[in-house]
Amino acid sequence: MQIVLKLEPRSNEITIDIEENTTIIQLIEKFKEQLPYTILAAKRNNELVELNTALINPCKVELLDMRTQAANLIYQYSLCLIYLKAVEDVLGKVTVEIQNSINKGIYTMIKKRELITNEEVLAIDNRMREIVKADIPYIKQVIDINEATEALLYSEFFQKLKLLQANPKVKTVKAYSLDGYKDFFYGLMVPSTGYIQHFELKKYRKGVLLRFPHPNNPNVIPEFIDESKMYAAFGEATLWGRLMEVSYVTDLNEKVRNGQYKELIQLSEALHEKRIAEIADLITKQRKRIILIAGPSSSGKTTFAKRLLIQLKVNGLKPLYMGTDDYFVEREDTALDEHGKPNFEDISAIDIKLFNSNMNDLLAGKDVDLPVFDFMTGHKRFGERITSIGSEQPIIIEGIHALNQELTPYMEEYQKFKIYISPLTQLNIDEHNRIPTTDARMLRRMVRDYKFRGNSAKRTIDGWKSVRDGEDRNIFPYSNEADVFFNSVHLYELAVLKKYAEPLLKAITKDEPEYCEAVRLLKFLNFFEAIEDDSMIANNSILREFIGGSIFV
């Protein structure tokens, strides 16, 4: 039997002959010397499958290591199950919550009478390593919904039970067992615990960090950097969730079904406005003149910047809004990336000296000839924007490099106020299945790309890795430089985005490489009740930047 095989993302396809019923694990064994990293899953005809899958028909097989999003999530699910099993072995029956991504890992809470101790964390870590060394198989079971519901009635998994009871379309559920410990996960697993070689457990604040390699370096635990401000932002998100009585998907779905989502939308928007006003008051009190705003893709930077501008005007100021796109170096001076194309995302693409000179002259009250970059010719034009500002006027600067000190090396530090913006969701599916922030951002971008840029969901998915790589280089390393964090998430937004994103994802066909990711996102969206009528979302909402109807974009 012939199959077409792709060993890794960067390799070419090869055609080979195999025996019928050969498993993907057996296939990997034949090529293990050519594989740079551990294979965690595979795509069979663009459908994500586990490694113990048998190949019974001619097909196309692509092996996936941690450098891909699908395999990265499988590593996380598999690691979380080891962690949950080890916690029970060490501490007995305690409630564990898998909460959010932070510090290059996942923040978890172990709920017991006293806070978790360093000694207990070490004991859990040791138990996890014993489980990995024992190479225990993950046992998958597909369970009838009635059987699953009955089992959950006598467990501590209250949110899992509510989720299943509220979704009549679900007929079966998938459970994984690990040496007697059983749990419901909504993704796939590796075949056995021996695949999970790299992890680190660390006591952090009131909880425990479960850390693992970054996709760009699958065999190395990244350096620990305490993202204390992001931790505080997640804490604020938790408080907002409690205020709105929405901590899990089931809470949101109940409000959608009974019509209470309208109040939820109003409350969420009011919390945003209050936080933006607080930031404006802080800037005004500190007499800051240079306001620098950065954040990853689809954070809502443009809407936030313009709403901040309005709040500063309320405080009697007259801010000047600036972007950095007009300060690109001349096209012929732009460095090339690894593909030989102009690298507009690198900070070297910005004319740093001109930018700093113009900003300092503005702050000094001089008339400044601000450039206009012509993207058709690749050159700056002058003489079209002669600008000056008063002695009290601040300048709002939004851009991917805004928090990088290399962008503003010639400006006085005491003049700067730095803001990091990102949608940091604390809304989880259940106790052990979290919603990755990157998924929420990709759905935002997918909807916006289609509505305003003429791009398909296929193109958004295809380019997402490149977007994430750029963020890892240019944005995330500088988040701790911020004076304040602004969490741009709306707890209701995935229920709104669902009706826009679903048809775009369903348009991706099985013969397209992006099909696997589209299926994963569709399964994810299936947990949400859709908000069909979004007319009451204000026209200055950050969400309007993506679904349309914004007065700012």
Stockholm file with secondary structure:
# STOCKHOLM 1.0

chainA/1-553         MQIVLKLEPRSNEITIDIEENTTIIQLIEKFKEQLPYTILAAKRNNELVELNTALINPCKVELLDMRTQAANLIYQYSLCLIYLKAVEDVLGKVTVEIQNSINKGIYTMIKKRELITNEEVLAIDNRMREIVKADIPYIKQVIDINEATEALLYSEFFQKLKLLQANPKVKTVKAYSLDGYKDFFYGLMVPSTGYIQHFELKKYRKGVLLRFPHPNNPNVIPEFIDESKMYAAFGEATLWGRLMEVSYVTDLNEKVRNGQYKELIQLSEALHEKRIAEIADLITKQRKRIILIAGPSSSGKTTFAKRLLIQLKVNGLKPLYMGTDDYFVEREDTALDEHGKPNFEDISAIDIKLFNSNMNDLLAGKDVDLPVFDFMTGHKRFGERITSIGSEQPIIIEGIHALNQELTPYMEEYQKFKIYISPLTQLNIDEHNRIPTTDARMLRRMVRDYKFRGNSAKRTIDGWKSVRDGEDRNIFPYSNEADVFFNSVHLYELAVLKKYAEPLLKAITKDEPEYCEAVRLLKFLNFFEAIEDDSMIANNSILREFIGGSIFV
#=GR chainA/1-553 SS CEEEEECSTTSCEEEEECCTTEEHHHHHHHHGGGCSSCCCEEEETTEEECTTCEECSCCEEEEECTTSHHHHHHHHHHHHHHHHHHHHHHHCSCEEEEEEEETTEEEEEEESSSCCCHHHHHHHHHHHHHHHHHTCBCEEEEEEHHHHHHHHHTSSCHHHHHHHHTCTTCCEEEEEEETTEEEECSSCCCSBGGGCCCCEEEEETTEEEEECCCTTSTTSCCCCCCCHHHHHHHHHHHHHHHHHTCSBHHHHHHHHHTTTHHHHHHHHHHHHHHHHHHHHHHHHHHTCCEEEEECSTTSCHHHHHHHHHHHHHHTTCCCEEEESGGGBCCGGGSCBCTTSSBCTTSGGGBCHHHHHHHHHHHHTTCCEEEEEEETTTTEEEEEEEEECCCTTCCEEEECTTTTCGGGSTTSCGGGEEEEEEECCCCCBSSSSCCCCHHHHHHHHHHHHHHHHHCCCHHHHHHHHHHHHHHHHHHTGGGGGGCSEEEECCCTTHHHHHHHHHHHHHHTSCTTSTTHHHHHHHHHHHTTSCCCCCCTTSCTTCTTHHHHSCCSCC
#=GC SS_cons         CEEEEECSTTSCEEEEECCTTEEHHHHHHHHGGGCSSCCCEEEETTEEECTTCEECSCCEEEEECTTSHHHHHHHHHHHHHHHHHHHHHHHCSCEEEEEEEETTEEEEEEESSSCCCHHHHHHHHHHHHHHHHHTCBCEEEEEEHHHHHHHHHTSSCHHHHHHHHTCTTCCEEEEEEETTEEEECSSCCCSBGGGCCCCEEEEETTEEEEECCCTTSTTSCCCCCCCHHHHHHHHHHHHHHHHHTCSBHHHHHHHHHTTTHHHHHHHHHHHHHHHHHHHHHHHHHHTCCEEEEECSTTSCHHHHHHHHHHHHHHTTCCCEEEESGGGBCCGGGSCBCTTSSBCTTSGGGBCHHHHHHHHHHHHTTCCEEEEEEETTTTEEEEEEEEECCCTTCCEEEECTTTTCGGGSTTSCGGGEEEEEEECCCCCBSSSSCCCCHHHHHHHHHHHHHHHHHCCCHHHHHHHHHHHHHHHHHHTGGGGGGCSEEEECCCTTHHHHHHHHHHHHHHTSCTTSTTHHHHHHHHHHHTTSCCCCCCTTSCTTCTTHHHHSCCSCC
//
